[in-house]
Amino acid sequence: LLGPDGSGKSTLSRSLAEHYQLFFKKFPIRTRNLYFGWKPFLPTTKIISKLFQKREYKIVNESNQKEQSFSLFQELVFCYYFIEYISKYLFYIFPRRWNKEVILVDRYFYDLAAHYRYAEKSKLLPLLIKLYPRPDFTFVLDSEPEILQQRKKEMALDQLAEHRKRYIALRSRIPLTIIPTSKTIADCGNQIIEHSWETILRRVG
């Protein structure tokens, strides 16, 4: 599940877990929720993050203040993010791929394309997105910036509008389905189940 802050990823993820349990109650299928947003995983990343915190340096904010046609530093940052996220994937998700589980992932490596303004011009990030393990389904939760800001007041309206635009633009790079969150949580969950239930049954059959 992808989408800007306030789009309802966490709420829908919890609701979906219950929906799947009811839908597949006659089958030996478990659901598992994983938060895959930014949280330092590798020891080196934890050290770097602590250094940035001490200096009150926020790499996303600093990067987004600059308009650059090419940035070697930013390309190297994306490479490091790839190593960080692939390590998390191999530790948390890969070992469970063959279990009879529905793994609901809140955020993913693809978030970089929405959070960094430079991602639109990056030469390397599109390749890294192709190389990163692709989920069976990717859903972008979409809502108007004004509604997003009402739910979470942590970001300015123009930032939310930019994030929303870049999340939607991801469909030119990866297969995804856009879910309007103007619907109820139950309706959004039903739409996702309609997309996914046949694939899940084939996997566990």
Helices and strands as residue ranges (DSSP letters): H 9-23, E 30-35, H 43-54, H 59-64, H 72-88, I 89-93, G 94-96, E 101-106, G 109-111, H 112-115, G 117-120, H 125-131, E 139-142, H 145-151, H 157-169, G 170-172, E 177-180, H 185-204
